[in-house]
Amino acid sequence: MQALEPNTLASFHQFVGQQLASEAAANMSPELALALWRERENVLAAIREGLADVEAGRTYPAEDVIRDLRAELHQR
């Protein structure tokens, strides 16, 4: 198993505490808790990356994306 970094371990500890305080803990194995936490961390990382892109101006207007998708679909 991959070792967790100290700040990551603290995040996992907090997550497990939240899970234990909920009804979800009754049916949760340690493996499931770890898998759910990793999924949560991946989602949060993707959100942070997206927000950083917005702040840095690395965005593409939705209207342009829709137009490009429509053009691509009509070419098929």
Secondary structure, DSSP 8 states (H G I E B T S, - for coil): -----HHHHHHHHHHHHHHHTSGGGGG--HHHHHHHHHHHHHHHHHHHHHHHHHHTT----HHHHHHHHHHHHHH-
